[in-house]
Amino acid sequence: MDDTKKDVAMVSAPQDLEKIDSQANAQVVDDIQGHLNRGLKERHVQFIAIGGTIGVGLFVGIGSALATGGPLSLFLGYLFTSMAIWAMMQGVGEMASLLPLPGMIAQSCSRFVDPALGFAVGWNQWYNCAIAIAGETSGAVLLVQYWTDINPAAWITPILAVVFTLNFCAVAIYGEAEFFFASLKIITIIGLLILGLVIDLGGAPGHDRIGFRYWVHPGAMNEYIATGSTGRFLGLFSTLISAAYAFGGAEQVAVAAGETHNPTRAIPKAIRRVLWRLVIFYVLGAFFVGLLVPYNDPDLVNGTGAKASPWVIAIQSAGIPVLPSLINAVIISSAASSANANLYTGSRYLFAMAQQRQAPQFLLKCNRQGVPYFCVAITAAFGLLSYMTVSSTASNVFKWLSGLVATSYLLTWTCLCFSYTRFRRALIVQGIERTSLPFKGPFQPYTAWYGLVFFCMVLIFNGFAVFTHGNWNAQNFVSAYVGIPIFTAFFCFWKFVKKTKFVPLADMDLYTGRVEGDERDSPKEKTKLQKIFSRIL
């Protein structure tokens, strides 16, 4: 047996093997594990967990949420969404660390609920990631227009070329690229938070102490569609919808589990640190943005691209030269990084669907570096949708694509929370103690139910604005809700074609896919610098 197979030895209780769909499917899993390389190190996983969610939504999209809801609504909206994302990730952490398989998100839905749900989630997430490549690339074009009006195609081509090249290389190279991009994002957002505090306290060249001035005038909560308390509530709710796109990709760490060295150690470590990352990057970010820019700022309301970024507006208003262009360049790299991460994640979802025999089997082919090149190529092709910005304004394309992506994420997060509730009940029925799991999320299953209810609520009322008087817009309606019938069609198709049924709790396979060999690996001694770096992250 070669080293790769030793590292990913599969363990199964003899009596449970009879409960699996078929022995052929188990063999496919083993073969795939022999082809995919566990080339992602612990630091790669940590940075994928951080950087996967930081994109154009956090730097630019947050501005539209501020303009619609106001500073207090923005802060509360991102706080509530952070709580729901944290709740969802606790369940994901338990499932992915126990069963670190490629495309674990789709596989968990198949194993713990119904193969038809896994089919729907897998294909939903695949087209979601594929569209997100175009969405993030369109966002990058928006940002480039801060400097020049040159044809968007001149910028789309090099961005896509870099993203495609990185994903056709070995997964370790992808990991190093994300390590670099995420490091840049982290340094930038922390620097912006510090700068925001300095500006707010009067440390900018003009020495204007802002404080909570903009919470008083024009106000802490903006009225949206209606007036009075109803309008303020709708403004708050609109920030939840905006946050769904900004937080998209939080689950990517579970997708990378199948190619992570020592996943039973790396995945729990990444999940445990999700909370403070959400608080620092999103909640504090939303708080400072609300302090520095009034929600009725003309550039915030009418600007596009970097000109509508509240960070850029705040720096320009503070009279700090050069820095806006530097921040814009970093945001562009963030957009490219998010496109890179979505191509990786989407290709692995497609790979996982083939693994479960829910997609053509030729997609299982990998090159010598362990890259499923057919999956990468097909997913990468959707990045060409970003060329729509050539014939339409980049801002319209970005807004439409981001709406589709947000709906898709909400569907997946809802299914993940429900899958965990079934997983938890299966542990009890099969007599498996939670103490034996590599990771145990706190306050379960209540956290999972909170996430389930929250995501369902946002999903159902995602496009509420189009149903109000005088606000009907067919494009916005389609963008907000088309994902739901597509998801339902996927589910019904597999349900009727394969005659699938809900998996009984006693029959759930909680063994095939566990990684045994690396659980006993002793961590290597770290240098002092590595120890400091590890504690920070």
ABEGO torsion letter per residue (X at the ends): XBAAAAAABBBBBAAAAAABABAAAAAAAAAAAAABBBABBAAAAAAAAAAAABBAAAAAAAAAAAAAAEAAAAAAAAAAAAAAAAAAAAAAAAAAAABBBBGAAAAAAAAABBAAAAAAAAAAAAAAAAAAAAAAAAAAAAAAAAABABBAAAAAAAAAAAAAAAAABBAAAAAAAAAAAAAAAAAAAAAAAAAAAAAAAGABAAGBBAEAAAAAOAEABBBBGBBEAAAAAAAAAAAAAAAAAAABGAAAAAAAAAABBGAAAAAAAAAAAAAAAAAAAAAAAAAAAAAABBAABAAAAABBEAAABAAAAAAAAAGBBGAAAAAAAAAAAAAAAAAAAAAAAAAAAAAAAAAAGABBAAAABBBAAGBBAAAAAAAAAAAAAAAAAAABBAAAAAAAAAAAAAAAAAAAAAAAAAAAAAAAAAAAAAGBBAAABABBBBGOAAAAAAAAAAAAAAAAAAAAAAABBGABBAAAAAAAAAAAAAAAAAAAAAAAAAGBBBBBAAABBAABGBBAAAAABBBBBBBAAAAAAAAAX
